[in-house]
C-alpha cells in the first residue's frame, strides 16, 4: 500500500502530527491521535488487492472513524474537531461517489481522499498547537 512517494509523505505527516499530539496535547488530542493511528493501521490491514475495485474494508474503517470523530465532537467542542469530522465526512462521501460511478479513475479517488485526509491532519495540528499554547500560558500564570 505504501509504494508511492505521496503516500509515504502523507504517512510520515500523519505519524508526525500524531506524535506531537501524544507529546504536547491534552488528553483529548491524545485520544484523537490514537483513533487516527488506529484507523490508519486498520485501513492498511483491510486494503484489498484490487485498487480498481471498491475498497469496502477501508470504507467501513472510514465510516467508523467518522462516527468516532462525531462522538468526540459531541463530548468536547473545540472548533478543530468539527473540522476534522467534516473532512472525514468528505472522505466517506468520496468513497460513496466512487461506488456510484466506477468510471472514475482510481487516481481521482485517491487525490480527493488524500486532500481530505491531509486537511484533517492540519485540523489536528491546530488542535495540538492550541493545547500546547494553553498549557504554556497556564504555566506562566
Secondary structure, 3 states (H helix, E strand, C coil): CCCCHHHHHHHHHHHHHHHHHHHHCCHHHHHHHHHHHHHHHHHHHHCCCCCCCCCHHHHHHHHHHHHHHHHHHHHCCCHHHHHHHHHHHHHHHHHHHHHHCCCCCHHHHHHHHHHHHHHHHHHHHHHHHHHHHHHHHHHHC
